[in-house]
Amino acid sequence: MTTIYDISRETGFSPTTVSKALNNYPDVSEKTKQIILKKAAEMGYIPNSHARILTTKKSWTIGILFDEKLNVGIKHPFFNAIIESFKKKVELKGYDLLFISKDIGGHPITYLDHCKIRGVDGVIIITSDPTNEQIQELINSNFPCVLIDNESDKVSSVHSDDAQGCYLAVEYLYSLGHRKIAHIYGSRDTFAGNARYNEFINALEKFKLPKIDKYLVEGGYFSFEGGYKAMKKLLELDDLPTAVFASGDLMAIGAINAIKEKGLRIPDDISVVGYDDLDVCRYITPKLTTIKQNTDLIGENAADILIDMIDKKSSRASIVVPVELIIRDSCKSII
């Protein structure tokens, strides 16, 4: 089994420096730390967890919390991609992950008590409602927390730039000549659904386009079924929109299926823009034009913020991650 002394011989750093780097001590430079961590990984070094806990006074475990309303969200490719990016970053620092729930062994428990019982060092929170009583208890406890795809004035957060994303979508459709643009929005009791709804309205105003209430249809919790049902409602209108902007790719794909069932063509009859840039967007017909959320950057930023909070290097931070318009085949000029 590889030891810190083996890593010391290979890197030329003292065993003390190697130990400090592996335990993320602040008095080791980032350059030195990365050299040691890379060599440790190459040599298959596995730390003695009990020794690490005693030495650092940390459990080296981070909690992941999904609230109940977003149980479907844990299966969503967007959140999966963020968790995968987060996982890679924290594992490089030596942390393991644990899912936090309101139940241990069939017995109800608060999120905060679960964190305390399991001894996690910090937690990332994915919730539709940060004002939820139990979420608030955790946020107000001074426990290291980071909100994902949400924001709060009390705790650190990381989310995409929804203002930029909605503007890019409307600007692109406007440039193609579309003036009758519908919006299938996510449930407004979610941060993303409400933010994108408001920013879509703001984008319409910037391009001096009218807000047409019948063109605003809720698609629920960002699902295929929600987008399909919302598009069916739009297709019942006498005056159809020429373009639809859905605030989630799965909703956009549901909308595309509804349009095809009606006997209409995309993009010849109706153009469609999504939001996320899930992998599936490249493989459906037509390939979906969408707003790309940088899940790698969201996960990495969340990891950096949380680890810094655990190590008491920083307090509250809020990061808004840029988005990008990805142009494919689901939109057409009508000029």
C-alpha positions as CSV (number, residue, x, y, z in Angstrom):
1,M,0.0,0.0,0.0
2,T,1.3,3.5,-0.9
3,T,2.2,5.7,2.0
4,I,2.9,9.4,2.4
5,Y,6.6,8.4,2.6
6,D,6.4,6.8,-0.9
7,I,4.8,10.0,-2.3
8,S,7.5,12.1,-0.5
9,R,10.3,10.1,-2.3
10,E,8.6,10.4,-5.7
11,T,7.9,14.2,-5.4
12,G,10.9,15.3,-3.4
13,F,8.7,17.1,-0.8
14,S,9.0,16.3,2.9
15,P,6.5,13.8,4.5
16,T,5.1,16.8,6.5
17,T,4.5,18.8,3.3
18,V,2.9,15.7,1.6
19,S,0.6,15.2,4.6
20,K,-0.4,18.8,4.7
21,A,-1.2,18.8,1.0
22,L,-3.3,15.7,1.2
23,N,-5.2,17.2,4.1
24,N,-5.7,20.5,2.3
25,Y,-3.8,22.7,4.8
26,P,-3.7,26.4,3.8
27,D,0.1,26.8,4.4
28,V,0.9,24.7,1.3
29,S,0.9,26.5,-2.0
30,E,-1.7,25.5,-4.6
31,K,1.1,24.5,-7.1
32,T,2.8,22.2,-4.6
33,K,-0.6,20.8,-3.5
34,Q,-1.6,19.9,-7.1
35,I,1.8,18.2,-7.8
36,I,1.4,16.0,-4.7
37,L,-2.3,15.3,-5.3
38,K,-1.6,14.2,-8.9
39,K,1.3,11.9,-7.8
40,A,-0.9,10.5,-5.0
41,A,-3.6,9.6,-7.6
42,E,-1.1,8.1,-10.0
43,M,0.3,5.9,-7.2
44,G,-3.1,4.8,-6.0
45,Y,-2.8,6.4,-2.5
46,I,-5.7,5.7,-0.2
47,P,-5.7,7.7,3.0
48,N,-6.4,6.2,6.4
49,S,-9.8,7.8,7.1
50,H,-9.7,7.4,10.8
51,A,-6.3,9.1,11.0
52,R,-7.5,11.9,8.7
53,I,-10.5,12.6,10.9
54,L,-8.4,12.7,14.0
55,T,-5.8,14.9,12.5
56,T,-8.1,17.4,10.6
57,K,-11.2,17.3,12.9
58,K,-13.3,16.8,9.7
59,S,-15.4,13.9,8.5
60,W,-14.4,14.4,4.9
61,T,-18.0,13.9,3.9
62,I,-20.2,16.4,2.0
63,G,-24.0,16.2,2.0
64,I,-26.3,16.5,-1.1
65,L,-29.8,17.6,-0.3
66,F,-32.8,17.5,-2.7
67,D,-36.1,18.7,-1.3
68,E,-39.1,16.4,-1.7
69,K,-40.8,18.6,-4.3
70,L,-37.9,18.1,-6.6
71,N,-37.7,14.3,-6.2
72,V,-38.2,14.2,-10.0
73,G,-35.3,16.6,-10.3
74,I,-32.7,14.2,-9.0
75,K,-33.3,12.2,-12.2
76,H,-33.0,15.2,-14.4
77,P,-29.9,15.2,-16.6
78,F,-29.2,18.8,-15.7
79,F,-28.9,18.1,-12.0
80,N,-27.1,14.8,-12.7
81,A,-24.5,16.7,-14.7
82,I,-23.9,19.3,-12.0
83,I,-23.6,16.6,-9.3
84,E,-21.1,14.7,-11.5
85,S,-19.0,17.8,-11.9
86,F,-19.2,18.6,-8.2
87,K,-18.3,15.0,-7.3
88,K,-15.2,15.1,-9.4
89,K,-14.0,18.3,-7.9
90,V,-14.6,17.4,-4.2
91,E,-13.2,13.8,-4.7
92,L,-9.9,15.4,-5.8
93,K,-9.8,17.1,-2.4
94,G,-10.5,13.8,-0.6
95,Y,-14.2,14.1,0.2
96,D,-17.0,11.6,-0.1
97,L,-20.7,12.3,-0.8
98,L,-23.8,11.5,1.2
99,F,-27.4,12.2,0.3
100,I,-29.3,14.0,3.1
101,S,-33.0,13.2,3.7
102,K,-35.7,13.7,6.4
103,D,-35.5,10.1,7.3
104,I,-33.0,7.8,9.0
105,G,-33.9,4.1,9.3
106,G,-37.6,4.9,8.8
107,H,-37.6,7.6,11.5
108,P,-38.4,11.2,10.6
109,I,-35.7,13.7,11.2
110,T,-34.9,17.3,10.2
111,Y,-32.3,18.1,7.5
112,L,-30.1,19.8,10.0
113,D,-30.2,16.9,12.5
114,H,-29.4,14.5,9.7
115,C,-26.3,16.6,8.8
116,K,-25.2,16.6,12.5
117,I,-25.8,12.9,13.1
118,R,-23.9,11.9,9.9
119,G,-21.2,14.5,10.7
120,V,-21.0,16.0,7.2
121,D,-18.7,19.0,6.9
122,G,-21.0,20.9,4.6
123,V,-23.9,20.5,2.2
124,I,-25.1,21.6,-1.2
125,I,-28.9,22.2,-1.4
126,I,-31.1,21.8,-4.5
127,T,-34.5,23.1,-3.6
128,S,-37.4,24.8,-5.3
129,D,-38.2,26.7,-2.1
130,P,-35.3,28.0,0.1
131,T,-38.0,29.6,2.4
132,N,-39.1,26.1,3.4
133,E,-39.0,25.8,7.2
134,Q,-36.5,23.0,7.4
135,I,-34.3,24.5,4.6
136,Q,-34.3,27.8,6.6
137,E,-33.3,26.0,9.8
138,L,-30.3,24.6,7.9
139,I,-29.4,27.9,6.3
140,N,-29.7,29.8,9.6
141,S,-27.6,27.3,11.5
142,N,-24.2,28.7,10.2
143,F,-23.6,25.2,8.7
144,P,-21.6,25.5,5.5
145,C,-24.2,25.5,2.7
146,V,-24.4,26.3,-1.0
147,L,-27.6,26.6,-2.9
148,I,-27.6,25.2,-6.5
149,D,-29.8,26.7,-9.2
150,N,-31.2,29.2,-6.7
151,E,-30.2,32.2,-4.7
152,S,-30.5,33.6,-1.2
153,D,-29.3,36.7,0.7
154,K,-28.3,34.4,3.6
155,V,-26.3,31.6,2.1
156,S,-23.9,31.0,-0.8
157,S,-25.4,30.2,-4.2
158,V,-24.5,29.2,-7.8
159,H,-26.9,29.5,-10.7
160,S,-27.0,30.3,-14.4
161,D,-27.5,33.8,-15.9
162,D,-31.2,33.5,-16.7
163,A,-31.4,37.2,-17.8
164,Q,-28.7,36.6,-20.4
165,G,-30.3,33.3,-21.5
166,C,-33.8,34.6,-22.1
167,Y,-32.4,37.7,-23.9
168,L,-30.3,35.5,-26.2
169,A,-33.3,33.3,-27.0
170,V,-35.7,36.2,-27.8
171,E,-32.9,38.1,-29.6
172,Y,-32.3,35.2,-31.9
173,L,-35.9,34.6,-32.7
174,Y,-36.5,38.3,-33.3
175,S,-33.5,38.3,-35.7
176,L,-35.2,35.6,-37.7
177,G,-38.4,37.7,-38.0
178,H,-40.5,36.2,-35.3
179,R,-42.9,38.6,-33.5
180,K,-45.4,36.1,-32.1
181,I,-43.2,34.2,-29.6
182,A,-44.8,31.9,-27.0
183,H,-43.2,30.9,-23.7
184,I,-43.6,27.5,-22.0
185,Y,-42.3,28.3,-18.5
186,G,-41.4,26.1,-15.6
187,S,-43.5,26.2,-12.4
188,R,-43.1,29.6,-10.9
189,D,-42.7,28.2,-7.4
190,T,-39.2,27.2,-8.6
191,F,-36.4,29.7,-8.9
192,A,-35.6,28.9,-12.5
193,G,-39.2,28.8,-13.6
194,N,-40.0,32.2,-12.0
195,A,-36.7,33.8,-13.1
196,R,-37.0,32.8,-16.7
197,Y,-40.6,33.8,-16.9
198,N,-39.8,37.3,-15.6
199,E,-36.7,37.6,-17.8
200,F,-38.7,36.5,-20.9
201,I,-41.2,39.3,-20.3
202,N,-38.2,41.7,-19.8
203,A,-36.7,40.5,-23.1
204,L,-40.1,41.1,-24.9
205,E,-40.1,44.7,-23.6
206,K,-36.5,45.3,-24.8
207,F,-37.5,44.3,-28.4
208,K,-40.8,46.2,-28.1
209,L,-42.8,43.0,-28.5
210,P,-46.3,42.8,-26.8
211,K,-46.9,40.5,-23.8
212,I,-49.7,38.2,-25.0
213,D,-51.1,36.3,-22.1
214,K,-52.4,33.4,-24.2
215,Y,-48.9,32.8,-25.4
216,L,-47.7,32.2,-21.8
217,V,-48.3,28.6,-20.7
218,E,-47.0,26.7,-17.6
219,G,-45.1,23.5,-18.3
220,G,-44.8,22.3,-14.7
221,Y,-41.6,20.9,-13.3
222,F,-39.5,21.0,-16.5
223,S,-40.7,17.6,-17.8
224,F,-41.4,16.2,-21.2
225,E,-45.1,15.7,-20.2
226,G,-45.4,19.3,-19.0
227,G,-44.0,20.7,-22.3
228,Y,-46.3,18.4,-24.3
229,K,-49.4,19.5,-22.5
230,A,-48.5,23.1,-22.6
231,M,-47.9,23.0,-26.4
232,K,-51.3,21.2,-26.9
233,K,-52.9,24.3,-25.2
234,L,-51.0,26.6,-27.5
235,L,-52.0,24.6,-30.6
236,E,-55.7,25.1,-29.7
237,L,-55.4,28.9,-30.3
238,D,-56.8,30.4,-33.5
239,D,-53.7,32.6,-33.9
240,L,-50.7,30.3,-33.5
241,P,-47.3,31.6,-32.4
242,T,-44.6,31.3,-35.0
243,A,-42.0,30.4,-32.3
244,V,-41.9,28.8,-28.9
245,F,-39.3,29.3,-26.2
246,A,-39.4,26.6,-23.5
247,S,-37.5,27.2,-20.3
248,G,-36.2,23.6,-20.3
249,D,-35.0,21.2,-23.0
250,L,-37.3,18.3,-21.9
251,M,-40.3,20.7,-22.1
252,A,-39.1,21.8,-25.6
253,I,-38.9,18.2,-26.7
254,G,-42.4,17.6,-25.4
255,A,-43.6,20.6,-27.4
256,I,-41.9,19.3,-30.5
257,N,-43.8,16.0,-30.2
258,A,-47.1,17.8,-29.8
259,I,-46.4,20.0,-32.8
260,K,-45.6,16.9,-34.9
261,E,-48.8,15.2,-33.8
262,K,-50.8,18.2,-35.0
263,G,-49.3,17.6,-38.4
264,L,-47.1,20.7,-38.3
265,R,-43.4,20.9,-39.1
266,I,-40.5,22.2,-37.1
267,P,-39.1,24.7,-38.0
268,D,-41.2,25.4,-41.2
269,D,-44.4,26.1,-39.3
270,I,-43.2,26.7,-35.7
271,S,-39.6,27.4,-34.5
272,V,-38.6,26.0,-31.1
273,V,-35.9,27.0,-28.6
274,G,-35.0,25.1,-25.4
275,Y,-32.9,25.8,-22.3
276,D,-30.2,23.5,-20.8
277,D,-28.4,21.9,-23.8
278,L,-28.9,18.3,-22.7
279,D,-27.0,15.7,-24.7
280,V,-30.3,14.5,-26.3
281,C,-30.7,17.9,-28.1
282,R,-28.1,16.8,-30.6
283,Y,-29.9,13.6,-31.5
284,I,-33.6,14.4,-31.9
285,T,-35.1,15.5,-35.2
286,P,-34.8,18.4,-35.8
287,K,-31.7,19.0,-33.6
288,L,-32.7,21.5,-30.9
289,T,-31.6,25.1,-30.7
290,T,-31.1,25.9,-27.1
291,I,-29.5,27.9,-24.3
292,K,-26.5,26.0,-22.9
293,Q,-26.1,26.0,-19.2
294,N,-22.5,25.3,-18.1
295,T,-23.0,22.4,-15.7
296,D,-19.3,21.8,-15.3
297,L,-18.7,25.3,-14.1
298,I,-21.8,25.3,-11.8
299,G,-20.6,22.1,-10.1
300,E,-16.9,23.2,-9.9
301,N,-17.9,26.7,-8.5
302,A,-20.2,25.1,-5.9
303,A,-17.4,22.7,-4.8
304,D,-14.8,25.5,-4.5
305,I,-17.2,27.8,-2.5
306,L,-18.2,25.0,-0.2
307,I,-14.7,23.7,0.5
308,D,-13.5,27.2,1.2
309,M,-16.4,27.7,3.7
310,I,-15.5,24.4,5.3
311,D,-11.9,25.4,5.6
312,K,-13.0,28.9,6.9
313,K,-11.3,30.6,4.0
314,S,-14.4,32.5,2.9
315,S,-18.0,33.3,4.0
316,R,-21.0,33.9,1.7
317,A,-20.5,34.0,-2.1
318,S,-22.9,34.3,-5.0
319,I,-21.8,33.2,-8.5
320,V,-23.9,33.7,-11.7
321,V,-22.6,31.4,-14.5
322,P,-22.7,32.7,-18.1
323,V,-24.9,30.8,-20.7
324,E,-24.5,30.4,-24.4
325,L,-26.9,30.2,-27.4
326,I,-26.4,26.9,-29.3
327,I,-27.9,27.2,-32.8
328,R,-29.1,23.9,-34.4
329,D,-32.0,23.0,-36.7
330,S,-35.2,23.8,-34.9
331,C,-35.5,27.5,-35.9
332,K,-36.1,29.1,-39.2
333,S,-36.2,32.7,-40.6
334,I,-39.6,34.0,-41.6
335,I,-38.3,37.3,-43.0
